[in-house]
Amino acid sequence: MKLPLSYYSNQDVLFLAQDLLGKVLFTNINGEITAGIIVETEAYFGIQDKASHAYGGRRTHRTETLYAHGGVSYVYLCYGIHHLFNVVTSVKDEPHAVLVRAIEPLIGKEIMEKRRQMPVSRTAISSGPGSLAKALGINQAFNKKDLIGNEIWIEDHGIAYNPDEIAAGPRIGVAYAEEDAHLPWRFFVKGNKYVSKPNKV
């Protein structure tokens, strides 16, 4: 059921950002398994994308993970508060990535409720990239993890959306990216209550 390494080798990050909608993201922390259906993503197009940490070929201790072969996790701290989980895609030295922005809780809901101190009926539990990371227990320790390993992985449960069920719009929080801030590279499932705000394009 796990997505194979070959899945992440795809060089079309815009395709993968949409195809990951409906896939199920899992974590296993000390035997506690939690999972959620991916309902919102953003694509980051490597060195050409002014919103990407790798724009212009930037290579630092933090961004080096992006240059790995697709199929590893890139987790970083945003504003010193939120851990954000990204899927590194494409081939080695082509630093494409997909930020997972929201999940619909599926497995281990009670564990998520404990981590987030709120019921799963509240959409804030996993709406937005910082919230979903907390719900799944993702922190800096999950950076550079193999996505076909046993700590964090993605499965295909046969959930698929038609093109008319998916909306596209500008990415959130990338105003610094000048003209690239307006690219419609954020994708989400229309009408899903766990999609982060704004839930319209």
Accessible surface in RSA format (square Angstrom, percent):
REM  Atomic radii and reference values for relative SASA: ProtOr
REM  Chains: A
REM  Algorithm: Lee & Richards
REM  Probe-radius: 1.40
REM  Slices: 20
REM RES _ NUM      All-atoms   Total-Side   Main-Chain    Non-polar    All polar
REM                ABS   REL    ABS   REL    ABS   REL    ABS   REL    ABS   REL
RES MET A   1   153.27  79.4  99.83  66.1  53.44 127.2  80.77  68.7  72.50  96.1
RES LYS A   2    71.84  35.0  53.68  32.9  18.16  43.2  42.19  38.0  29.65  31.6
RES LEU A   3     9.10   5.1   8.58   6.1   0.52   1.3   8.91   6.3   0.19   0.5
RES PRO A   4    76.79  56.0  69.92  63.7   6.88  25.0  76.79  63.4   0.00   0.0
RES LEU A   5    77.82  43.3  74.74  53.5   3.08   7.7  74.74  52.5   3.08   8.3
RES SER A   6    82.11  69.4  64.70  86.3  17.41  40.1  51.48 109.6  30.64  42.9
RES TYR A   7    38.52  18.0  27.46  15.6  11.07  28.8  37.67  28.3   0.85   1.0
RES TYR A   8     0.38   0.2   0.38   0.2   0.00   0.0   0.38   0.3   0.00   0.0
RES SER A   9    30.54  25.8  26.11  34.8   4.44  10.2  21.01  44.7   9.54  13.4
RES ASN A  10    55.52  38.3  43.76  42.3  11.76  28.3  16.76  40.3  38.76  37.5
RES GLN A  11   100.25  56.1  88.30  64.5  11.95  28.5  23.71  50.5  76.55  58.1
RES ASP A  12    73.45  51.5  66.44  66.1   7.01  16.6  26.75  63.0  46.70  46.6
RES VAL A  13     0.01   0.0   0.01   0.0   0.00   0.0   0.01   0.0   0.00   0.0
RES LEU A  14    49.99  27.8  49.99  35.8   0.00   0.0  49.99  35.1   0.00   0.0
RES PHE A  15    96.86  48.5  92.72  57.4   4.14  10.8  96.32  58.4   0.54   1.5
RES LEU A  16     1.41   0.8   1.41   1.0   0.00   0.0   1.41   1.0   0.00   0.0
RES ALA A  17     0.00   0.0   0.00   0.0   0.00   0.0   0.00   0.0   0.00   0.0
RES GLN A  18    68.58  38.3  65.11  47.6   3.47   8.3  11.17  23.8  57.40  43.5
RES ASP A  19    43.00  30.1  34.14  34.0   8.87  21.0   7.29  17.2  35.71  35.6
RES LEU A  20     0.57   0.3   0.57   0.4   0.00   0.0   0.57   0.4   0.00   0.0
RES LEU A  21     4.51   2.5   0.04   0.0   4.47  11.2   0.04   0.0   4.47  12.0
RES GLY A  22     0.29   0.4   0.00   N/A   0.29   0.4   0.00   0.0   0.29   0.6
RES LYS A  23    18.02   8.8  18.02  11.1   0.00   0.0   2.89   2.6  15.13  16.1
RES VAL A  24     0.00   0.0   0.00   0.0   0.00   0.0   0.00   0.0   0.00   0.0
RES LEU A  25     0.00   0.0   0.00   0.0   0.00   0.0   0.00   0.0   0.00   0.0
RES PHE A  26    12.94   6.5  12.94   8.0   0.00   0.0  12.94   7.8   0.00   0.0
RES THR A  27     0.00   0.0   0.00   0.0   0.00   0.0   0.00   0.0   0.00   0.0
RES ASN A  28    43.25  29.8  35.38  34.2   7.87  19.0   1.42   3.4  41.84  40.4
RES ILE A  29    44.86  25.5  41.62  31.0   3.24   7.8  44.48  32.0   0.38   1.0
RES ASN A  30   151.39 104.4 107.24 103.6  44.15 106.3  40.60  97.7 110.79 107.1
RES GLY A  31    63.26  78.0   0.00   N/A  63.26  78.0  31.40  86.2  31.86  71.3
RES GLU A  32    76.49  43.9  73.95  55.9   2.54   6.1  23.71  45.9  52.78  43.1
RES ILE A  33    70.52  40.1  63.29  47.1   7.23  17.4  63.29  45.6   7.23  19.6
RES THR A  34     0.00   0.0   0.00   0.0   0.00   0.0   0.00   0.0   0.00   0.0
RES ALA A  35     0.00   0.0   0.00   0.0   0.00   0.0   0.00   0.0   0.00   0.0
RES GLY A  36     0.00   0.0   0.00   N/A   0.00   0.0   0.00   0.0   0.00   0.0
RES ILE A  37    16.96   9.7  16.96  12.6   0.00   0.0  16.96  12.2   0.00   0.0
RES ILE A  38     0.00   0.0   0.00   0.0   0.00   0.0   0.00   0.0   0.00   0.0
RES VAL A  39     0.00   0.0   0.00   0.0   0.00   0.0   0.00   0.0   0.00   0.0
RES GLU A  40     0.00   0.0   0.00   0.0   0.00   0.0   0.00   0.0   0.00   0.0
RES THR A  41     0.00   0.0   0.00   0.0   0.00   0.0   0.00   0.0   0.00   0.0
RES GLU A  42     0.29   0.2   0.29   0.2   0.00   0.0   0.00   0.0   0.29   0.2
RES ALA A  43     0.00   0.0   0.00   0.0   0.00   0.0   0.00   0.0   0.00   0.0
RES TYR A  44    27.34  12.8  27.34  15.6   0.00   0.0  20.42  15.3   6.93   8.5
RES PHE A  45    51.69  25.9  51.46  31.9   0.23   0.6  51.46  31.2   0.23   0.7
RES GLY A  46     0.51   0.6   0.00   N/A   0.51   0.6   0.51   1.4   0.00   0.0
RES ILE A  47    84.23  47.9  78.89  58.8   5.34  12.9  78.89  56.8   5.34  14.5
RES GLN A  48   123.39  69.0 100.74  73.6  22.65  53.9  40.47  86.1  82.92  62.9
RES ASP A  49     2.39   1.7   0.20   0.2   2.19   5.2   2.39   5.6   0.00   0.0
RES LYS A  50    57.50  28.1  48.20  29.6   9.31  22.2  26.88  24.2  30.62  32.6
RES ALA A  51     2.48   2.3   0.00   0.0   2.48   5.6   0.02   0.0   2.46   6.5
RES SER A  52     6.82   5.8   1.90   2.5   4.91  11.3   1.41   3.0   5.41   7.6
RES HIS A  53    37.34  20.4  33.39  23.2   3.95  10.1  18.18  18.7  19.16  22.3
RES ALA A  54     0.00   0.0   0.00   0.0   0.00   0.0   0.00   0.0   0.00   0.0
RES TYR A  55    78.33  36.6  74.57  42.4   3.77   9.8  44.35  33.3  33.99  41.9
RES GLY A  56    65.00  80.2   0.00   N/A  65.00  80.2  31.45  86.3  33.55  75.1
RES GLY A  57    31.76  39.2   0.00   N/A  31.76  39.2  16.29  44.7  15.47  34.7
RES ARG A  58   115.13  48.3 104.89  53.5  10.24  24.4  46.01  62.9  69.12  41.9
RES ARG A  59   117.27  49.2  85.87  43.8  31.40  74.8  43.17  59.0  74.10  44.9
RES THR A  60    62.59  44.5  51.22  51.9  11.37  27.1  59.32  79.7   3.27   4.9
RES HIS A  61   165.02  90.2 146.53 101.9  18.49  47.3 103.18 106.3  61.84  72.0
RES ARG A  62   111.84  47.0 104.33  53.2   7.51  17.9  51.98  71.0  59.86  36.3
RES THR A  63     3.51   2.5   3.51   3.6   0.00   0.0   3.51   4.7   0.00   0.0
RES GLU A  64    74.05  42.5  70.32  53.2   3.73   8.9  43.15  83.5  30.90  25.2
RES THR A  65     6.02   4.3   1.25   1.3   4.77  11.4   5.83   7.8   0.19   0.3
RES LEU A  66     4.87   2.7   4.87   3.5   0.00   0.0   4.87   3.4   0.00   0.0
RES TYR A  67     8.41   3.9   7.65   4.4   0.76   2.0   8.17   6.1   0.24   0.3
RES ALA A  68    31.86  29.3  25.69  39.6   6.17  14.0  31.48  44.3   0.38   1.0
RES HIS A  69    73.14  40.0  67.26  46.8   5.88  15.0  50.42  52.0  22.72  26.4
RES GLY A  70     0.71   0.9   0.00   N/A   0.71   0.9   0.00   0.0   0.71   1.6
RES GLY A  71     0.35   0.4   0.00   N/A   0.35   0.4   0.04   0.1   0.31   0.7
RES VAL A  72    30.61  20.1  30.61  27.7   0.00   0.0  30.61  26.6   0.00   0.0
RES SER A  73     0.00   0.0   0.00   0.0   0.00   0.0   0.00   0.0   0.00   0.0
RES TYR A  74     5.18   2.4   5.18   2.9   0.00   0.0   5.18   3.9   0.00   0.0
RES VAL A  75     0.94   0.6   0.00   0.0   0.94   2.3   0.00   0.0   0.94   2.6
RES TYR A  76    28.91  13.5  28.30  16.1   0.61   1.6   8.79   6.6  20.13  24.8
RES LEU A  77    75.39  42.0  60.79  43.5  14.59  36.7  60.79  42.7  14.59  39.3
RES CYS A  78    26.95  20.4  23.64  26.4   3.32   7.8   3.39   8.6  23.56  25.4
RES TYR A  79   177.43  82.8 139.27  79.2  38.16  99.3 119.00  89.4  58.43  72.0
RES GLY A  80    59.86  73.8   0.00   N/A  59.86  73.8  26.68  73.2  33.18  74.3
RES ILE A  81   111.13  63.2  93.94  70.0  17.19  41.4  97.35  70.1  13.77  37.4
RES HIS A  82    62.63  34.2  61.95  43.1   0.68   1.7  40.14  41.4  22.49  26.2
RES HIS A  83    43.37  23.7  40.29  28.0   3.09   7.9  25.20  26.0  18.17  21.1
RES LEU A  84    13.94   7.8  13.94  10.0   0.00   0.0  13.94   9.8   0.00   0.0
RES PHE A  85     0.32   0.2   0.02   0.0   0.30   0.8   0.02   0.0   0.30   0.9
RES ASN A  86     6.40   4.4   6.40   6.2   0.00   0.0   0.00   0.0   6.40   6.2
RES VAL A  87     0.17   0.1   0.17   0.2   0.00   0.0   0.17   0.1   0.00   0.0
RES VAL A  88     0.00   0.0   0.00   0.0   0.00   0.0   0.00   0.0   0.00   0.0
RES THR A  89     0.17   0.1   0.17   0.2   0.00   0.0   0.17   0.2   0.00   0.0
RES SER A  90     0.00   0.0   0.00   0.0   0.00   0.0   0.00   0.0   0.00   0.0
RES VAL A  91    56.95  37.5  56.95  51.6   0.00   0.0  56.95  49.5   0.00   0.0
RES LYS A  92   135.11  65.9 122.51  75.2  12.60  30.0  84.76  76.3  50.35  53.6
RES ASP A  93    77.84  54.5  57.92  57.6  19.92  47.1  23.39  55.0  54.45  54.3
RES GLU A  94    53.61  30.8  52.66  39.8   0.95   2.3  16.48  31.9  37.13  30.3
RES PRO A  95     4.30   3.1   3.56   3.2   0.75   2.7   3.56   2.9   0.75   4.6
RES HIS A  96     8.53   4.7   8.53   5.9   0.00   0.0   3.62   3.7   4.91   5.7
RES ALA A  97     3.45   3.2   3.45   5.3   0.00   0.0   3.45   4.9   0.00   0.0
RES VAL A  98     0.00   0.0   0.00   0.0   0.00   0.0   0.00   0.0   0.00   0.0
RES LEU A  99     6.86   3.8   6.86   4.9   0.00   0.0   6.86   4.8   0.00   0.0
RES VAL A 100     0.32   0.2   0.00   0.0   0.32   0.8   0.00   0.0   0.32   0.9
RES ARG A 101    18.75   7.9  18.75   9.6   0.00   0.0   0.00   0.0  18.75  11.4
RES ALA A 102     0.00   0.0   0.00   0.0   0.00   0.0   0.00   0.0   0.00   0.0
RES ILE A 103     0.00   0.0   0.00   0.0   0.00   0.0   0.00   0.0   0.00   0.0
RES GLU A 104    55.36  31.8  55.36  41.9   0.00   0.0   4.46   8.6  50.90  41.6
RES PRO A 105     7.88   5.7   1.50   1.4   6.38  23.2   1.50   1.2   6.38  39.6
RES LEU A 106    65.58  36.5  50.49  36.1  15.09  37.9  50.49  35.5  15.09  40.6
RES ILE A 107    66.60  37.9  63.01  46.9   3.58   8.6  66.60  48.0   0.00   0.0
RES GLY A 108    16.15  19.9   0.00   N/A  16.15  19.9   7.60  20.8   8.56  19.2
RES LYS A 109    85.73  41.8  84.49  51.8   1.23   2.9  29.74  26.8  55.99  59.6
RES GLU A 110   126.34  72.5 122.33  92.6   4.00   9.5  62.60 121.1  63.74  52.0
RES ILE A 111    33.64  19.1  33.60  25.0   0.04   0.1  33.64  24.2   0.00   0.0
RES MET A 112     0.00   0.0   0.00   0.0   0.00   0.0   0.00   0.0   0.00   0.0
RES GLU A 113    53.91  31.0  50.96  38.6   2.95   7.0  12.89  24.9  41.02  33.5
RES LYS A 114   146.04  71.2 133.68  82.0  12.36  29.4  93.62  84.3  52.41  55.8
RES ARG A 115    67.69  28.4  36.97  18.8  30.72  73.1  33.66  46.0  34.03  20.6
RES ARG A 116    37.71  15.8  29.54  15.1   8.17  19.4   1.51   2.1  36.20  21.9
RES GLN A 117   150.68  84.3 117.76  86.1  32.92  78.4  56.16 119.5  94.52  71.7
RES MET A 118    29.65  15.4  19.58  13.0  10.07  24.0  27.49  23.4   2.16   2.9
RES PRO A 119    66.71  48.6  63.48  57.9   3.23  11.7  65.94  54.4   0.77   4.8
RES VAL A 120    29.78  19.6  29.73  26.9   0.05   0.1  29.73  25.8   0.05   0.1
RES SER A 121    79.49  67.2  60.19  80.3  19.30  44.5  49.73 105.9  29.76  41.7
RES ARG A 122   128.45  53.9 124.15  63.3   4.30  10.2  43.84  59.9  84.61  51.3
RES THR A 123    40.15  28.6  36.80  37.3   3.36   8.0  14.48  19.4  25.68  38.8
RES ALA A 124    39.70  36.5  35.16  54.3   4.55  10.3  39.01  54.9   0.69   1.8
RES ILE A 125     0.00   0.0   0.00   0.0   0.00   0.0   0.00   0.0   0.00   0.0
RES SER A 126     0.00   0.0   0.00   0.0   0.00   0.0   0.00   0.0   0.00   0.0
RES SER A 127    21.99  18.6  10.10  13.5  11.89  27.4   3.71   7.9  18.28  25.6
RES GLY A 128     9.45  11.7   0.00   N/A   9.45  11.7   9.45  25.9   0.00   0.0
RES PRO A 129    16.11  11.7  16.04  14.6   0.07   0.3  16.04  13.2   0.07   0.5
RES GLY A 130     7.01   8.6   0.00   N/A   7.01   8.6   2.82   7.7   4.19   9.4
RES SER A 131    22.53  19.0  20.56  27.4   1.97   4.5   0.03   0.1  22.50  31.5
RES LEU A 132     0.16   0.1   0.16   0.1   0.00   0.0   0.16   0.1   0.00   0.0
RES ALA A 133     0.64   0.6   0.64   1.0   0.00   0.0   0.64   0.9   0.00   0.0
RES LYS A 134    84.72  41.3  75.75  46.5   8.96  21.3  72.72  65.5  11.99  12.8
RES ALA A 135     0.00   0.0   0.00   0.0   0.00   0.0   0.00   0.0   0.00   0.0
RES LEU A 136     0.00   0.0   0.00   0.0   0.00   0.0   0.00   0.0   0.00   0.0
RES GLY A 137    17.89  22.1   0.00   N/A  17.89  22.1  14.42  39.6   3.47   7.8
RES ILE A 138     6.16   3.5   0.00   0.0   6.16  14.9   0.00   0.0   6.16  16.7
RES ASN A 139    67.62  46.6  67.62  65.3   0.00   0.0  18.19  43.8  49.43  47.8
RES GLN A 140    86.20  48.2  79.88  58.4   6.32  15.0  57.03 121.4  29.17  22.1
RES ALA A 141    72.41  66.6  50.25  77.6  22.15  50.4  63.41  89.3   8.99  23.8
RES PHE A 142    14.29   7.2  14.29   8.9   0.00   0.0  14.29   8.7   0.00   0.0
RES ASN A 143    33.38  23.0  22.25  21.5  11.13  26.8   4.54  10.9  28.84  27.9
RES LYS A 144   115.92  56.5  95.08  58.3  20.83  49.6  57.19  51.5  58.72  62.6
RES LYS A 145    56.72  27.7  55.55  34.1   1.17   2.8  17.18  15.5  39.54  42.1
RES ASP A 146    73.45  51.4  66.23  65.9   7.22  17.1  27.20  64.0  46.25  46.1
RES LEU A 147     0.21   0.1   0.00   0.0   0.21   0.5   0.00   0.0   0.21   0.6
RES ILE A 148    69.79  39.7  53.24  39.7  16.54  39.9  53.24  38.3  16.54  44.9
RES GLY A 149    22.63  27.9   0.00   N/A  22.63  27.9  22.63  62.1   0.00   0.0
RES ASN A 150   112.04  77.3 103.67 100.2   8.38  20.2  27.46  66.1  84.58  81.8
RES GLU A 151    81.02  46.5  80.42  60.8   0.61   1.4  28.16  54.5  52.86  43.2
RES ILE A 152     0.16   0.1   0.11   0.1   0.05   0.1   0.11   0.1   0.05   0.1
RES TRP A 153    20.38   8.2  20.38   9.9   0.00   0.0  20.23  10.8   0.15   0.2
RES ILE A 154     0.15   0.1   0.00   0.0   0.15   0.4   0.00   0.0   0.15   0.4
RES GLU A 155    25.11  14.4  25.11  19.0   0.00   0.0   0.00   0.0  25.11  20.5
RES ASP A 156    61.00  42.7  54.57  54.3   6.43  15.2  14.91  35.1  46.09  46.0
RES HIS A 157    64.07  35.0  36.36  25.3  27.70  70.9  26.42  27.2  37.65  43.8
RES GLY A 158    66.41  81.9   0.00   N/A  66.41  81.9  36.17  99.3  30.24  67.7
RES ILE A 159    54.47  31.0  46.48  34.6   7.98  19.2  50.95  36.7   3.52   9.5
RES ALA A 160    89.87  82.6  60.53  93.4  29.34  66.7  63.73  89.7  26.14  69.2
RES TYR A 161    52.49  24.5  29.81  17.0  22.68  59.0  22.05  16.6  30.44  37.5
RES ASN A 162    92.72  63.9  91.07  88.0   1.65   4.0   9.63  23.2  83.10  80.3
RES PRO A 163   120.33  87.7 105.15  95.9  15.18  55.2 110.91  91.6   9.42  58.5
RES ASP A 164   105.13  73.6  88.58  88.2  16.55  39.1  47.14 110.9  57.99  57.8
RES GLU A 165    71.17  40.9  68.87  52.1   2.30   5.5  26.46  51.2  44.71  36.5
RES ILE A 166    31.11  17.7  18.33  13.7  12.78  30.8  18.33  13.2  12.78  34.7
RES ALA A 167    10.80   9.9   6.78  10.5   4.02   9.1  10.80  15.2   0.00   0.0
RES ALA A 168    45.92  42.2  28.00  43.2  17.92  40.8  28.00  39.4  17.92  47.5
RES GLY A 169     2.54   3.1   0.00   N/A   2.54   3.1   2.54   7.0   0.00   0.0
RES PRO A 170    66.40  48.4  62.40  56.9   4.00  14.5  62.40  51.5   4.00  24.9
RES ARG A 171    10.90   4.6   0.00   0.0  10.90  25.9   0.00   0.0  10.90   6.6
RES ILE A 172    54.29  30.9  42.42  31.6  11.87  28.6  45.50  32.8   8.80  23.9
RES GLY A 173    56.34  69.5   0.00   N/A  56.34  69.5  32.33  88.7  24.01  53.8
RES VAL A 174     8.27   5.4   6.73   6.1   1.53   3.7   6.73   5.8   1.53   4.2
RES ALA A 175    92.67  85.2  68.79 106.2  23.88  54.3  74.09 104.3  18.58  49.2
RES TYR A 176   137.87  64.4 105.78  60.2  32.09  83.5 106.84  80.3  31.02  38.2
RES ALA A 177     0.14   0.1   0.00   0.0   0.14   0.3   0.14   0.2   0.00   0.0
RES GLU A 178   107.31  61.6  92.12  69.7  15.19  36.2  47.57  92.0  59.74  48.8
RES GLU A 179   105.51  60.6  93.62  70.8  11.90  28.3  61.72 119.4  43.80  35.8
RES ASP A 180    19.50  13.7  19.50  19.4   0.00   0.0   0.09   0.2  19.41  19.4
RES ALA A 181    13.00  11.9   9.14  14.1   3.85   8.8   9.14  12.9   3.85  10.2
RES HIS A 182   137.77  75.3 125.24  87.1  12.53  32.0  82.25  84.8  55.52  64.6
RES LEU A 183    53.16  29.6  51.82  37.1   1.34   3.4  52.96  37.2   0.19   0.5
RES PRO A 184    71.04  51.8  68.80  62.7   2.24   8.1  68.80  56.8   2.24  13.9
RES TRP A 185    37.87  15.2  37.87  18.3   0.00   0.0  29.41  15.7   8.46  13.7
RES ARG A 186     3.89   1.6   3.89   2.0   0.00   0.0   0.00   0.0   3.89   2.4
RES PHE A 187    10.87   5.4  10.87   6.7   0.00   0.0  10.87   6.6   0.00   0.0
RES PHE A 188     5.00   2.5   5.00   3.1   0.00   0.0   5.00   3.0   0.00   0.0
RES VAL A 189    11.04   7.3  10.75   9.7   0.29   0.7  10.75   9.3   0.29   0.8
RES LYS A 190   110.72  54.0  92.84  57.0  17.87  42.6  56.17  50.6  54.54  58.1
RES GLY A 191    85.96 106.0   0.00   N/A  85.96 106.0  45.54 125.0  40.43  90.5
RES ASN A 192    25.93  17.9  15.03  14.5  10.89  26.2   7.48  18.0  18.44  17.8
RES LYS A 193   116.08  56.6 102.42  62.8  13.66  32.5  74.25  66.8  41.83  44.6
RES TYR A 194    17.21   8.0  17.21   9.8   0.00   0.0   6.13   4.6  11.09  13.7
RES VAL A 195     1.39   0.9   0.99   0.9   0.41   1.0   0.99   0.9   0.41   1.1
RES SER A 196     6.76   5.7   6.76   9.0   0.00   0.0   6.76  14.4   0.00   0.0
RES LYS A 197   132.78  64.8 115.51  70.9  17.28  41.1  97.97  88.2  34.82  37.1
RES PRO A 198    78.16  57.0  72.54  66.1   5.62  20.4  77.93  64.3   0.23   1.5
RES ASN A 199    60.71  41.9  48.36  46.7  12.35  29.7   6.45  15.5  54.26  52.4
RES LYS A 200   157.40  76.8 147.78  90.7   9.61  22.9 107.72  97.0  49.67  52.9
RES VAL A 201   112.32  73.9  53.73  48.6  58.59 141.2  79.76  69.3  32.57  88.3
END  Absolute sums over single chains surface
CHAIN  1 A     9027.1       7292.1       1735.1       5277.3       3749.8
END  Absolute sums over all chains
TOTAL          9027.1       7292.1       1735.1       5277.3       3749.8
